[in-house]
Amino acid sequence: QVHGSSPVHVHLTSDMLAHTHARCGASDSEAAIVLLHGFLGDRRDVEPLRQKLGALADCISLDLPGHGDSAWMPTIDAGTSAVDAALATLEALCPPPARLLLVGYSMGGRVALQLAARLPPPRLAGLVILSGSPGLDDGALREARLSRDVALAARLRAMTPPHFDEWLRREWYRAALWGGRLQEHPSFERMLLRRTDGAQPRDRAASLERESVGRQPSCWPWLEAPPAPVLYVAGEEDEAYCKVATRLAEHSGVAEPVERRLVRVAVLPAAGHALLLEASAPVAEICHAFASQVLPPPLVPASPPLSEGVRIQARGPEGVDALSARLLPFRLPLTAPLPLARGPPVTERAGVLLLVEGMAADGRAVRGLGEVCPLPGFHSESLDEAAAQLRSVAHRLQGALLPFAVARLDGSMSAWLAAACDRPSKSASGPLLPSVRCALEMACLHLLAQAASTSIAQLVCCARRAPYQSHVRINGLLARGEASSLEAAADAARAAVDSARPSSRACASGPAVKHAAARMRTWKVKVGGGDPAADGRRIGKLLLGCTALGARLRLDANQ
């Protein structure tokens, strides 16, 4: 509730898959490279490949349904196929007439192949399949494969995160297709951590059933005459997919020069199915060479219009220069008292919203919001002091031009604020208070993002030419002395051990899993300021709960 003003409602939602979008440099790219991970993975698996290909075109890495950050998005229907979800996301991120080079590994390769078959031919620049199946021709084989995948999905649904980790090590990554040496690879443990990083086996189970090769239509007929060049890559120790490579090579026109073949095949030595791990450098080189041939040359990077910006307008009754800024006090009651390291528990947060209004270059009126909300006992300034300073400097911004260059976050924002406020670094009233500077910078970035019809994150990434992440992970907070679903999970796990029952059943039906907060992947726990032995006992119990839930602990001892 904002006192003295109508409530401001903000609704954040997205039907798109979680993604990383890295621009090549030009504002309107003619092409994009789409990177799709395999089963149990996420978009972090293809990050080295994205970095290699990023100089050629925009790169979009997706988290497929049931994986990565997409698994935690309530707007993604559990029944939506990966092909449909990816297609909808790409239409929003990179609409026609931009051309697409699809690159997929394993399950992602199957999704990429089905996407290629559904795209209008002018949209498809090329296709790279890394150890992916074109499908099964025989109906009986499809039924048998679907039965196996359904059975495995049932096993996954019964697993807790600890059992999932054990299954990965003892069964999944010891299968013949991995070649026998995968677990000896120096990067295996890091890859495994990505698989179990807050993993919910039930999400993977749903994906396995939905995207089973047994449900996939055969794409072999499409590969006989693809409308765009295709590159198929397999590891020589991956027998099943080497057979696919051999079959494709036999029908690819071996008499033609390699660069003129519609389907090109490469088999990499000393590698099994884990091409992105065991053969990351050769895969990146092959994909780069292929992409260089099938994509148009990248546009010359366009310089951001750093001289352009938003003109801050004056508004207010009776001609008062109110900046275009209004100060709106607010009080936000907490759902429960929040214990801090010192002082009484906090029961509410009080602050002031800074509403800045301006005019974009196209004449649109835009608004930006900032917040002053110092924490009593921790900030050096009080709310009254911060609000008074904000009120004194806000009117000085009236009529100023806010340039897009400040979104670089390279010091230009501080320089602009100093010039616009017409205040040296030190003056009679002192420098900007930290909470006041925070409010001004927040409002300015929001104002620019509104003028550019984008988000603050996309604005900053564009200004810095950095990859844009559609989603970031947040921590659950456990204050000192606060009970949690983690502790409930620890109690359930301990009870299972004490009674010699499988901990999977105890955890699956316990109160921790039913609690929405149990889906947090990382918990920040406040420690210090008390008895170290008591902290140690609590952390030990929380670790047991983390193990049961597949979560991680972050210990925070500051203040």
Secondary structure, DSSP 8 states (H G I E B T S, - for coil): -BTTS----------S--EEEE--S-SS-SEEEEEE--TT--GGGGHHHHHHHTTTSEEEEE--TTSGGGGG-TTS-TT--HHHHHHHHHHHHS-TTSEEEEEEETHHHHHHHHHHHHS-GGGEEEEEEES-----S-HHHHHHHHHHHHHHHHHHHT--HHHHHHHHHHTGGGSGGG-S-GGGSTTHHHHHHHHHTT--HHHHHHHHHHT-TTTS---HHHHHS-SS-EEEEEETT-HHHHHHHHHHHHTS-TTS-GGG-SEEEEEETT--S-HHHHTHHHHHHHHHHHHHHHS----------TT-EEEE----GGG---TTEEEEEEEEEEEEEE--SSSS-EEEEEEEEEEEEEE-TTS-EEEEEEEE---TTTSSS-HHHHHHHHHHHHGGGTT-EEEGGGGG-SSHHHHHHHHHTT--SS-TT-S--HHHHHHHHHHHHHHHHHHTTS-HHHHHHHHHT--EES-----EEE-TT---HHHHHHHHHHHHHHTT--HHHHHHHSHHHHSGGGG-SEEEEE--SS-HHHHHHHHHHHHHHHHHHT-EEEEE---
